[in-house]
Amino acid sequence: MKRASSARRKAPAGSNGLAAKKPKVALIVKRSAYRVQVEERKNGRIQRLLDAHDPTVAHLRAAHEEHEATAAEVKAALAVLGVDVAFEGSVGDAFDARGLDLVITVGGDGTLLSASHSVADVPILGINSAPEYSVGFFCGARRGEAALAIGRALRGELRRAVLTRMQVCVNGRVVAARVLNDALFCHVSPAATSRYLVRLGDIEEEQKSSGFWIGPAAGSTAAQRSAGGRVIPLTSKRLQLVVREPYTPHGERYRLRHALIAPGTPLVVRSKMTDAKLFIDGPNRTIDVGVGDLLEFTQANEALTVLGIAPTRRWGVDHDEPPSQAPSRAAPRDDHAR
């Protein structure tokens, strides 16, 4: 793991009218699909499709150019602001966030999700580098706003949302402690039936399905919603379980097909499959699960502070306000009583 400075955390520059030291940040910039496939891998098929103006790659170059322009804007802003970039990396790079004042991601939600696994109590600011082509629900700024948003973030002036995360254990060992979006548990083959025993409190049942999604409120607008789950407020501390395509040939109903899980209550699952997978926050982080393995999903101890987004941000809205506006001081309602 690459490490940033281990210096003692300090207040963000300007928070008390003084700026004794340069603020330290980590900068995570995604590599666009065009850069990876065309410039790095020299993928001839994609190049031929681009040359033929094939619709399957119609936006590849435009998205790349917009992303690169945003990345350049962010780096220029950091230079003007006199910020110490203690770590610079890309999606998938682990880093030590201790001693940092801010983590900045340039990309979309996937870039922020990847970086969030290295972040404990440091705030994170996502800058959506190509809003026309990428999802930026967690992003607090976009192209044209970088300098203003970063400056306000370092001064503690941006609104913030504190998001619950999820911890996952397999056979008593923590395999993921900072899940922000969701975990998917299923058979390795999408065409195979997922078989498992699931227990929540006093309810226990055997299920057959295409697997299940489980995650905190931040992920309820994504796969959980697509699979039939509820969109729950970002400030909720509950987890949500959503079973995919339950197999009930005799008309029976699973009691745990959809469930909201209270803080401190574990969802316990025992695999009946010899070849299963656990996918953490997307397709790139996977854990092999075998027959008899015991999985436990609970609220994580560490929340994540995301800057530039309102705690009341709604599904379908990926930009609350220009960063020049004053942050809201209103405390959002949680949904525990709902």
Short mmCIF file of the C-alpha atoms (twelve columns), coordinates in Angstrom:
data_MODEL
# 
_entry.id   MODEL 
# 
loop_
_atom_site.group_PDB 
_atom_site.id 
_atom_site.type_symbol 
_atom_site.label_atom_id 
_atom_site.label_alt_id 
_atom_site.label_comp_id 
_atom_site.label_asym_id 
_atom_site.label_seq_id 
_atom_site.Cartn_x 
_atom_site.Cartn_y 
_atom_site.Cartn_z 
_atom_site.pdbx_PDB_model_num 
ATOM 1   C CA . MET A 1   0.000   0.000   0.000   1 
ATOM 2   C CA . LYS A 2   1.286   3.439   -0.914  1 
ATOM 3   C CA . ARG A 3   1.364   5.894   1.983   1 
ATOM 4   C CA . ALA A 4   0.735   9.578   2.266   1 
ATOM 5   C CA . SER A 5   2.271   11.752  4.944   1 
ATOM 6   C CA . SER A 6   1.618   10.499  8.492   1 
ATOM 7   C CA . ALA A 7   1.658   14.011  9.908   1 
ATOM 8   C CA . ARG A 8   -0.965  14.848  12.522  1 
ATOM 9   C CA . ARG A 9   -4.335  15.864  11.107  1 
ATOM 10  C CA . LYS A 10  -4.892  19.615  11.119  1 
ATOM 11  C CA . ALA A 11  -7.855  21.869  10.487  1 
ATOM 12  C CA . PRO A 12  -8.429  22.641  6.816   1 
ATOM 13  C CA . ALA A 13  -6.607  25.734  5.595   1 
ATOM 14  C CA . GLY A 14  -8.582  28.872  6.286   1 
ATOM 15  C CA . SER A 15  -10.912 27.287  8.857   1 
ATOM 16  C CA . ASN A 16  -9.506  29.523  11.607  1 
ATOM 17  C CA . GLY A 17  -8.271  32.372  9.425   1 
ATOM 18  C CA . LEU A 18  -4.717  30.990  9.343   1 
ATOM 19  C CA . ALA A 19  -2.969  28.717  6.851   1 
ATOM 20  C CA . ALA A 20  0.177   27.586  8.636   1 
ATOM 21  C CA . LYS A 21  0.851   24.644  6.344   1 
ATOM 22  C CA . LYS A 22  -0.061  23.567  2.874   1 
ATOM 23  C CA . PRO A 23  -3.161  21.373  2.887   1 
ATOM 24  C CA . LYS A 24  -2.438  17.783  1.893   1 
ATOM 25  C CA . VAL A 25  -4.681  15.940  -0.538  1 
ATOM 26  C CA . ALA A 26  -4.864  12.671  -2.426  1 
ATOM 27  C CA . LEU A 27  -5.882  12.899  -6.075  1 
ATOM 28  C CA . ILE A 28  -7.502  9.893   -7.759  1 
ATOM 29  C CA . VAL A 29  -8.079  10.271  -11.510 1 
ATOM 30  C CA . LYS A 30  -9.691  7.510   -13.535 1 
ATOM 31  C CA . ARG A 31  -8.207  6.312   -16.815 1 
ATOM 32  C CA . SER A 32  -10.835 6.692   -19.514 1 
ATOM 33  C CA . ALA A 33  -11.974 3.718   -21.588 1 
ATOM 34  C CA . TYR A 34  -10.443 5.381   -24.665 1 
ATOM 35  C CA . ARG A 35  -7.108  5.762   -22.942 1 
ATOM 36  C CA . VAL A 36  -7.067  2.160   -21.713 1 
ATOM 37  C CA . GLN A 37  -8.333  0.464   -24.869 1 
ATOM 38  C CA . VAL A 38  -6.910  2.660   -27.637 1 
ATOM 39  C CA . GLU A 39  -3.857  4.439   -26.264 1 
ATOM 40  C CA . GLU A 40  -2.538  1.781   -23.876 1 
ATOM 41  C CA . ARG A 41  -3.755  -1.582  -25.173 1 
ATOM 42  C CA . LYS A 42  -3.811  -0.574  -28.843 1 
ATOM 43  C CA . ASN A 43  -7.120  -2.392  -29.276 1 
ATOM 44  C CA . GLY A 44  -7.409  -2.633  -33.051 1 
ATOM 45  C CA . ARG A 45  -11.051 -3.648  -33.075 1 
ATOM 46  C CA . ILE A 46  -12.121 -0.576  -31.113 1 
ATOM 47  C CA . GLN A 47  -9.981  1.643   -33.330 1 
ATOM 48  C CA . ARG A 48  -11.654 0.202   -36.431 1 
ATOM 49  C CA . LEU A 49  -15.092 0.753   -34.884 1 
ATOM 50  C CA . LEU A 50  -14.144 4.352   -34.120 1 
ATOM 51  C CA . ASP A 51  -12.939 4.884   -37.673 1 
ATOM 52  C CA . ALA A 52  -16.237 3.463   -38.961 1 
ATOM 53  C CA . HIS A 53  -18.263 5.710   -36.624 1 
ATOM 54  C CA . ASP A 54  -19.899 2.625   -35.155 1 
ATOM 55  C CA . PRO A 55  -22.656 3.518   -32.622 1 
ATOM 56  C CA . THR A 56  -21.265 1.116   -30.003 1 
ATOM 57  C CA . VAL A 57  -18.272 3.438   -29.500 1 
ATOM 58  C CA . ALA A 58  -19.911 6.691   -30.533 1 
ATOM 59  C CA . HIS A 59  -19.113 8.604   -27.345 1 
ATOM 60  C CA . LEU A 60  -15.776 7.014   -26.443 1 
ATOM 61  C CA . ARG A 61  -13.513 9.763   -27.765 1 
ATOM 62  C CA . ALA A 62  -15.752 12.654  -26.690 1 
ATOM 63  C CA . ALA A 63  -16.018 11.312  -23.140 1 
ATOM 64  C CA . HIS A 64  -12.228 10.899  -23.046 1 
ATOM 65  C CA . GLU A 65  -11.598 14.450  -24.213 1 
ATOM 66  C CA . GLU A 66  -14.029 15.916  -21.683 1 
ATOM 67  C CA . HIS A 67  -12.500 13.817  -18.902 1 
ATOM 68  C CA . GLU A 68  -8.956  14.850  -19.787 1 
ATOM 69  C CA . ALA A 69  -9.970  18.523  -19.854 1 
ATOM 70  C CA . THR A 70  -11.509 18.197  -16.388 1 
ATOM 71  C CA . ALA A 71  -8.436  16.414  -15.014 1 
ATOM 72  C CA . ALA A 72  -6.240  19.218  -16.356 1 
ATOM 73  C CA . GLU A 73  -8.549  21.800  -14.787 1 
ATOM 74  C CA . VAL A 74  -8.334  20.073  -11.390 1 
ATOM 75  C CA . LYS A 75  -4.540  19.851  -11.475 1 
ATOM 76  C CA . ALA A 76  -4.262  23.505  -12.469 1 
ATOM 77  C CA . ALA A 77  -6.575  24.461  -9.612  1 
ATOM 78  C CA . LEU A 78  -4.480  22.512  -7.108  1 
ATOM 79  C CA . ALA A 79  -1.338  24.290  -8.311  1 
ATOM 80  C CA . VAL A 80  -2.958  27.727  -7.991  1 
ATOM 81  C CA . LEU A 81  -4.279  26.871  -4.524  1 
ATOM 82  C CA . GLY A 82  -0.818  25.771  -3.389  1 
ATOM 83  C CA . VAL A 83  -2.009  22.330  -2.350  1 
ATOM 84  C CA . ASP A 84  0.419   19.510  -1.539  1 
ATOM 85  C CA . VAL A 85  -0.667  16.462  -3.576  1 
ATOM 86  C CA . ALA A 86  0.652   13.791  -1.231  1 
ATOM 87  C CA . PHE A 87  -0.655  10.920  -3.362  1 
ATOM 88  C CA . GLU A 88  -1.760  10.719  -6.993  1 
ATOM 89  C CA . GLY A 89  -3.208  7.534   -8.414  1 
ATOM 90  C CA . SER A 90  -5.998  5.937   -10.412 1 
ATOM 91  C CA . VAL A 91  -8.961  3.653   -9.860  1 
ATOM 92  C CA . GLY A 92  -7.980  0.579   -7.872  1 
ATOM 93  C CA . ASP A 93  -4.883  2.125   -6.282  1 
ATOM 94  C CA . ALA A 94  -4.845  1.766   -2.499  1 
ATOM 95  C CA . PHE A 95  -3.399  4.607   -0.449  1 
ATOM 96  C CA . ASP A 96  -2.997  5.724   3.155   1 
ATOM 97  C CA . ALA A 97  -5.290  8.693   3.800   1 
ATOM 98  C CA . ARG A 98  -3.998  9.399   7.310   1 
ATOM 99  C CA . GLY A 99  -2.678  12.934  7.650   1 
ATOM 100 C CA . LEU A 100 -4.608  14.189  4.627   1 
ATOM 101 C CA . ASP A 101 -7.072  17.058  4.628   1 
ATOM 102 C CA . LEU A 102 -9.047  15.956  1.588   1 
ATOM 103 C CA . VAL A 103 -9.381  13.201  -1.006  1 
ATOM 104 C CA . ILE A 104 -10.358 14.362  -4.504  1 
ATOM 105 C CA . THR A 105 -11.623 12.015  -7.203  1 
ATOM 106 C CA . VAL A 106 -11.934 12.892  -10.896 1 
ATOM 107 C CA . GLY A 107 -14.273 10.612  -12.828 1 
ATOM 108 C CA . GLY A 108 -17.720 9.412   -11.832 1 
ATOM 109 C CA . ASP A 109 -19.261 7.431   -9.012  1 
ATOM 110 C CA . GLY A 110 -17.084 4.392   -9.738  1 
ATOM 111 C CA . THR A 111 -13.928 6.438   -9.156  1 
ATOM 112 C CA . LEU A 112 -15.233 7.751   -5.838  1 
ATOM 113 C CA . LEU A 113 -16.358 4.274   -4.763  1 
ATOM 114 C CA . SER A 114 -12.912 2.851   -5.479  1 
ATOM 115 C CA . ALA A 115 -11.136 5.593   -3.526  1 
ATOM 116 C CA . SER A 116 -13.563 5.375   -0.610  1 
ATOM 117 C CA . HIS A 117 -12.157 1.998   0.430   1 
ATOM 118 C CA . SER A 118 -8.924  3.755   1.436   1 
ATOM 119 C CA . VAL A 119 -10.688 6.547   3.350   1 
ATOM 120 C CA . ALA A 120 -11.675 6.604   7.013   1 
ATOM 121 C CA . ASP A 121 -12.321 10.021  8.580   1 
ATOM 122 C CA . VAL A 122 -11.007 12.248  5.773   1 
ATOM 123 C CA . PRO A 123 -13.686 13.982  3.659   1 
ATOM 124 C CA . ILE A 124 -13.897 13.104  -0.024  1 
ATOM 125 C CA . LEU A 125 -14.885 15.350  -2.932  1 
ATOM 126 C CA . GLY A 126 -15.914 13.803  -6.228  1 
ATOM 127 C CA . ILE A 127 -15.620 15.848  -9.416  1 
ATOM 128 C CA . ASN A 128 -17.705 14.455  -12.268 1 
ATOM 129 C CA . SER A 129 -15.320 14.739  -15.213 1 
ATOM 130 C CA . ALA A 130 -17.829 14.008  -18.011 1 
ATOM 131 C CA . PRO A 131 -21.380 14.567  -16.728 1 
ATOM 132 C CA . GLU A 132 -22.947 13.893  -20.129 1 
ATOM 133 C CA . TYR A 133 -21.482 10.393  -20.190 1 
ATOM 134 C CA . SER A 134 -21.061 9.279   -16.558 1 
ATOM 135 C CA . VAL A 135 -23.136 8.945   -13.400 1 
ATOM 136 C CA . GLY A 136 -22.117 11.355  -10.650 1 
ATOM 137 C CA . PHE A 137 -24.636 10.895  -7.839  1 
ATOM 138 C CA . PHE A 138 -21.859 11.118  -5.221  1 
ATOM 139 C CA . CYS A 139 -19.974 13.894  -7.020  1 
ATOM 140 C CA . GLY A 140 -20.162 17.366  -5.503  1 
ATOM 141 C CA . ALA A 141 -18.756 19.297  -8.462  1 
ATOM 142 C CA . ARG A 142 -18.168 19.045  -12.193 1 
ATOM 143 C CA . ARG A 143 -16.062 20.571  -14.942 1 
ATOM 144 C CA . GLY A 144 -15.809 24.362  -14.619 1 
ATOM 145 C CA . GLU A 145 -16.221 24.259  -10.844 1 
ATOM 146 C CA . ALA A 146 -12.987 22.602  -9.715  1 
ATOM 147 C CA . ALA A 147 -11.082 25.563  -8.281  1 
ATOM 148 C CA . LEU A 148 -14.070 26.969  -6.421  1 
ATOM 149 C CA . ALA A 149 -15.200 23.593  -5.084  1 
ATOM 150 C CA . ILE A 150 -11.728 22.513  -3.923  1 
ATOM 151 C CA . GLY A 151 -11.078 25.859  -2.250  1 
ATOM 152 C CA . ARG A 152 -14.382 25.746  -0.411  1 
ATOM 153 C CA . ALA A 153 -13.810 22.105  0.564   1 
ATOM 154 C CA . LEU A 154 -10.458 22.963  2.143   1 
ATOM 155 C CA . ARG A 155 -12.051 25.866  4.023   1 
ATOM 156 C CA . GLY A 156 -14.834 23.636  5.335   1 
ATOM 157 C CA . GLU A 157 -17.510 25.574  3.451   1 
ATOM 158 C CA . LEU A 158 -19.040 22.841  1.280   1 
ATOM 159 C CA . ARG A 159 -22.161 21.064  2.403   1 
ATOM 160 C CA . ARG A 160 -21.570 17.464  3.363   1 
ATOM 161 C CA . ALA A 161 -23.368 14.167  3.699   1 
ATOM 162 C CA . VAL A 162 -22.234 11.573  6.232   1 
ATOM 163 C CA . LEU A 163 -22.977 8.173   4.727   1 
ATOM 164 C CA . THR A 164 -23.275 4.852   6.517   1 
ATOM 165 C CA . ARG A 165 -21.103 2.039   5.204   1 
ATOM 166 C CA . MET A 166 -21.340 -1.740  5.524   1 
ATOM 167 C CA . GLN A 167 -18.945 -4.358  6.894   1 
ATOM 168 C CA . VAL A 168 -18.776 -7.886  5.484   1 
ATOM 169 C CA . CYS A 169 -17.298 -10.919 7.255   1 
ATOM 170 C CA . VAL A 170 -16.706 -14.403 5.854   1 
ATOM 171 C CA . ASN A 171 -16.192 -17.159 8.435   1 
ATOM 172 C CA . GLY A 172 -15.547 -14.551 11.118  1 
ATOM 173 C CA . ARG A 173 -12.913 -12.640 9.130   1 
ATOM 174 C CA . VAL A 174 -13.552 -9.090  7.938   1 
ATOM 175 C CA . VAL A 175 -13.200 -9.072  4.137   1 
ATOM 176 C CA . ALA A 176 -14.591 -5.576  3.529   1 
ATOM 177 C CA . ALA A 177 -15.035 -2.871  6.170   1 
ATOM 178 C CA . ARG A 178 -15.984 0.150   4.026   1 
ATOM 179 C CA . VAL A 179 -18.706 -0.885  1.581   1 
ATOM 180 C CA . LEU A 180 -20.496 2.256   0.419   1 
ATOM 181 C CA . ASN A 181 -22.747 1.051   -2.391  1 
ATOM 182 C CA . ASP A 182 -23.567 -2.643  -2.146  1 
ATOM 183 C CA . ALA A 183 -22.490 -6.256  -2.156  1 
ATOM 184 C CA . LEU A 184 -23.837 -8.902  -4.526  1 
ATOM 185 C CA . PHE A 185 -23.830 -12.559 -3.455  1 
ATOM 186 C CA . CYS A 186 -24.572 -15.149 -6.131  1 
ATOM 187 C CA . HIS A 187 -23.384 -18.240 -8.007  1 
ATOM 188 C CA . VAL A 188 -20.342 -17.681 -10.227 1 
ATOM 189 C CA . SER A 189 -22.533 -18.402 -13.279 1 
ATOM 190 C CA . PRO A 190 -25.375 -15.953 -13.902 1 
ATOM 191 C CA . ALA A 191 -27.377 -18.830 -15.408 1 
ATOM 192 C CA . ALA A 192 -27.165 -20.970 -12.253 1 
ATOM 193 C CA . THR A 193 -29.452 -20.922 -9.222  1 
ATOM 194 C CA . SER A 194 -28.050 -19.382 -6.058  1 
ATOM 195 C CA . ARG A 195 -28.780 -21.502 -2.978  1 
ATOM 196 C CA . TYR A 196 -28.262 -20.323 0.582   1 
ATOM 197 C CA . LEU A 197 -29.708 -20.088 4.085   1 
ATOM 198 C CA . VAL A 198 -30.448 -16.593 5.357   1 
ATOM 199 C CA . ARG A 199 -31.187 -15.403 8.900   1 
ATOM 200 C CA . LEU A 200 -32.280 -12.014 10.214  1 
ATOM 201 C CA . GLY A 201 -33.163 -11.878 13.887  1 
ATOM 202 C CA . ASP A 202 -35.647 -14.685 14.595  1 
ATOM 203 C CA . ILE A 203 -36.443 -15.269 10.922  1 
ATOM 204 C CA . GLU A 204 -34.489 -17.954 9.091   1 
ATOM 205 C CA . GLU A 205 -35.253 -19.490 5.708   1 
ATOM 206 C CA . GLU A 206 -33.738 -21.342 2.793   1 
ATOM 207 C CA . GLN A 207 -33.785 -19.462 -0.488  1 
ATOM 208 C CA . LYS A 208 -33.231 -20.161 -4.160  1 
ATOM 209 C CA . SER A 209 -32.790 -17.142 -6.407  1 
ATOM 210 C CA . SER A 210 -30.383 -15.322 -8.693  1 
ATOM 211 C CA . GLY A 211 -28.618 -14.116 -5.552  1 
ATOM 212 C CA . PHE A 212 -29.179 -10.976 -3.542  1 
ATOM 213 C CA . TRP A 213 -28.057 -7.379  -3.180  1 
ATOM 214 C CA . ILE A 214 -27.347 -5.872  0.210   1 
ATOM 215 C CA . GLY A 215 -25.996 -2.454  1.059   1 
ATOM 216 C CA . PRO A 216 -26.363 0.815   2.938   1 
ATOM 217 C CA . ALA A 217 -28.639 3.697   2.014   1 
ATOM 218 C CA . ALA A 218 -26.107 5.233   -0.379  1 
ATOM 219 C CA . GLY A 219 -26.530 2.241   -2.679  1 
ATOM 220 C CA . SER A 220 -30.316 2.165   -2.590  1 
ATOM 221 C CA . THR A 221 -30.573 4.295   -5.747  1 
ATOM 222 C CA . ALA A 222 -28.489 1.839   -7.753  1 
ATOM 223 C CA . ALA A 223 -28.792 -1.955  -8.049  1 
ATOM 224 C CA . GLN A 224 -31.060 -2.255  -4.992  1 
ATOM 225 C CA . ARG A 225 -33.616 0.000   -6.662  1 
ATOM 226 C CA . SER A 226 -33.272 -1.738  -10.037 1 
ATOM 227 C CA . ALA A 227 -33.959 -5.085  -8.348  1 
ATOM 228 C CA . GLY A 228 -37.167 -3.783  -6.757  1 
ATOM 229 C CA . GLY A 229 -35.889 -2.311  -3.513  1 
ATOM 230 C CA . ARG A 230 -36.748 1.007   -1.902  1 
ATOM 231 C CA . VAL A 231 -34.848 4.244   -2.328  1 
ATOM 232 C CA . ILE A 232 -34.121 5.203   1.273   1 
ATOM 233 C CA . PRO A 233 -32.770 8.537   2.563   1 
ATOM 234 C CA . LEU A 234 -29.003 8.970   2.374   1 
ATOM 235 C CA . THR A 235 -28.897 9.663   6.107   1 
ATOM 236 C CA . SER A 236 -30.443 6.317   7.054   1 
ATOM 237 C CA . LYS A 237 -28.231 3.980   9.060   1 
ATOM 238 C CA . ARG A 238 -30.116 0.887   7.925   1 
ATOM 239 C CA . LEU A 239 -28.994 -1.704  5.402   1 
ATOM 240 C CA . GLN A 240 -31.304 -3.053  2.712   1 
ATOM 241 C CA . LEU A 241 -31.577 -6.634  1.457   1 
ATOM 242 C CA . VAL A 242 -33.096 -7.242  -1.983  1 
ATOM 243 C CA . VAL A 243 -33.352 -10.782 -3.384  1 
ATOM 244 C CA . ARG A 244 -32.979 -11.095 -7.149  1 
ATOM 245 C CA . GLU A 245 -35.520 -13.231 -9.017  1 
ATOM 246 C CA . PRO A 246 -36.601 -15.472 -6.132  1 
ATOM 247 C CA . TYR A 247 -37.422 -19.014 -7.227  1 
ATOM 248 C CA . THR A 248 -40.785 -19.925 -5.718  1 
ATOM 249 C CA . PRO A 249 -42.423 -22.445 -8.080  1 
ATOM 250 C CA . HIS A 250 -45.281 -23.324 -5.723  1 
ATOM 251 C CA . GLY A 251 -46.368 -19.769 -5.022  1 
ATOM 252 C CA . GLU A 252 -44.663 -19.517 -1.650  1 
ATOM 253 C CA . ARG A 253 -43.375 -16.133 -0.485  1 
ATOM 254 C CA . TYR A 254 -39.990 -15.549 1.088   1 
ATOM 255 C CA . ARG A 255 -40.253 -13.548 4.298   1 
ATOM 256 C CA . LEU A 256 -36.813 -12.110 3.655   1 
ATOM 257 C CA . ARG A 257 -37.204 -11.162 0.023   1 
ATOM 258 C CA . HIS A 258 -36.967 -7.441  0.895   1 
ATOM 259 C CA . ALA A 259 -35.776 -6.285  4.307   1 
ATOM 260 C CA . LEU A 260 -34.531 -3.134  6.002   1 
ATOM 261 C CA . ILE A 261 -31.948 -4.051  8.614   1 
ATOM 262 C CA . ALA A 262 -31.574 -1.976  11.765  1 
ATOM 263 C CA . PRO A 263 -28.143 -0.796  12.974  1 
ATOM 264 C CA . GLY A 264 -26.427 -3.438  15.087  1 
ATOM 265 C CA . THR A 265 -28.461 -6.296  13.617  1 
ATOM 266 C CA . PRO A 266 -26.487 -8.717  11.419  1 
ATOM 267 C CA . LEU A 267 -27.777 -10.479 8.336   1 
ATOM 268 C CA . VAL A 268 -26.282 -13.979 8.456   1 
ATOM 269 C CA . VAL A 269 -26.028 -16.140 5.333   1 
ATOM 270 C CA . ARG A 270 -24.702 -19.664 4.905   1 
ATOM 271 C CA . SER A 271 -23.760 -20.700 1.392   1 
ATOM 272 C CA . LYS A 272 -25.108 -23.942 -0.087  1 
ATOM 273 C CA . MET A 273 -23.021 -23.435 -3.243  1 
ATOM 274 C CA . THR A 274 -19.566 -24.800 -3.961  1 
ATOM 275 C CA . ASP A 275 -18.849 -21.999 -6.450  1 
ATOM 276 C CA . ALA A 276 -20.208 -18.649 -5.314  1 
ATOM 277 C CA . LYS A 277 -18.919 -15.086 -5.453  1 
ATOM 278 C CA . LEU A 278 -19.253 -12.000 -3.356  1 
ATOM 279 C CA . PHE A 279 -18.883 -8.774  -5.350  1 
ATOM 280 C CA . ILE A 280 -17.995 -5.658  -3.354  1 
ATOM 281 C CA . ASP A 281 -18.932 -2.193  -4.679  1 
ATOM 282 C CA . GLY A 282 -18.884 -3.279  -8.304  1 
ATOM 283 C CA . PRO A 283 -17.308 -6.001  -10.453 1 
ATOM 284 C CA . ASN A 284 -13.627 -5.529  -9.665  1 
ATOM 285 C CA . ARG A 285 -13.409 -6.609  -6.034  1 
ATOM 286 C CA . THR A 286 -14.529 -10.232 -5.599  1 
ATOM 287 C CA . ILE A 287 -14.344 -12.877 -2.875  1 
ATOM 288 C CA . ASP A 288 -14.705 -16.611 -3.478  1 
ATOM 289 C CA . VAL A 289 -17.340 -18.319 -1.327  1 
ATOM 290 C CA . GLY A 290 -17.801 -22.079 -0.962  1 
ATOM 291 C CA . VAL A 291 -20.348 -24.450 0.504   1 
ATOM 292 C CA . GLY A 292 -20.766 -24.032 4.244   1 
ATOM 293 C CA . ASP A 293 -19.108 -20.614 4.363   1 
ATOM 294 C CA . LEU A 294 -20.750 -18.163 6.749   1 
ATOM 295 C CA . LEU A 295 -21.294 -14.556 5.655   1 
ATOM 296 C CA . GLU A 296 -22.267 -11.718 7.970   1 
ATOM 297 C CA . PHE A 297 -23.356 -8.241  6.879   1 
ATOM 298 C CA . THR A 298 -23.523 -5.411  9.443   1 
ATOM 299 C CA . GLN A 299 -23.297 -1.642  9.674   1 
ATOM 300 C CA . ALA A 300 -19.632 -0.567  9.543   1 
ATOM 301 C CA . ASN A 301 -18.014 1.436   12.318  1 
ATOM 302 C CA . GLU A 302 -16.642 4.046   9.889   1 
ATOM 303 C CA . ALA A 303 -18.980 6.358   7.995   1 
ATOM 304 C CA . LEU A 304 -17.856 8.347   4.942   1 
ATOM 305 C CA . THR A 305 -18.069 12.142  4.664   1 
ATOM 306 C CA . VAL A 306 -18.844 13.166  1.079   1 
ATOM 307 C CA . LEU A 307 -18.540 16.863  0.252   1 
ATOM 308 C CA . GLY A 308 -20.655 18.966  -2.078  1 
ATOM 309 C CA . ILE A 309 -23.796 16.841  -1.910  1 
ATOM 310 C CA . ALA A 310 -26.898 17.443  0.153   1 
ATOM 311 C CA . PRO A 311 -27.950 14.802  2.700   1 
ATOM 312 C CA . THR A 312 -31.360 15.120  1.039   1 
ATOM 313 C CA . ARG A 313 -30.096 14.432  -2.505  1 
ATOM 314 C CA . ARG A 314 -32.715 12.472  -4.411  1 
ATOM 315 C CA . TRP A 315 -32.479 9.684   -6.955  1 
ATOM 316 C CA . GLY A 316 -32.238 11.088  -10.473 1 
ATOM 317 C CA . VAL A 317 -30.500 14.277  -9.302  1 
ATOM 318 C CA . ASP A 318 -26.715 14.324  -9.591  1 
ATOM 319 C CA . HIS A 319 -26.077 18.012  -8.912  1 
ATOM 320 C CA . ASP A 320 -27.651 19.928  -6.030  1 
ATOM 321 C CA . GLU A 321 -26.386 23.448  -6.590  1 
ATOM 322 C CA . PRO A 322 -23.433 25.453  -7.917  1 
ATOM 323 C CA . PRO A 323 -20.578 25.330  -5.355  1 
ATOM 324 C CA . SER A 324 -20.736 29.120  -4.973  1 
ATOM 325 C CA . GLN A 325 -23.948 28.867  -2.980  1 
ATOM 326 C CA . ALA A 326 -23.888 28.727  0.794   1 
ATOM 327 C CA . PRO A 327 -24.173 25.262  2.307   1 
ATOM 328 C CA . SER A 328 -27.416 24.332  3.993   1 
ATOM 329 C CA . ARG A 329 -27.338 24.088  7.773   1 
ATOM 330 C CA . ALA A 330 -30.588 22.167  8.036   1 
ATOM 331 C CA . ALA A 331 -30.316 18.753  9.663   1 
ATOM 332 C CA . PRO A 332 -31.914 16.048  7.495   1 
ATOM 333 C CA . ARG A 333 -34.468 13.641  8.874   1 
ATOM 334 C CA . ASP A 334 -33.525 9.998   9.124   1 
ATOM 335 C CA . ASP A 335 -35.997 7.282   8.233   1 
ATOM 336 C CA . HIS A 336 -35.789 5.159   11.382  1 
ATOM 337 C CA . ALA A 337 -39.401 5.906   12.290  1 
ATOM 338 C CA . ARG A 338 -40.766 5.112   8.838   1 
# 
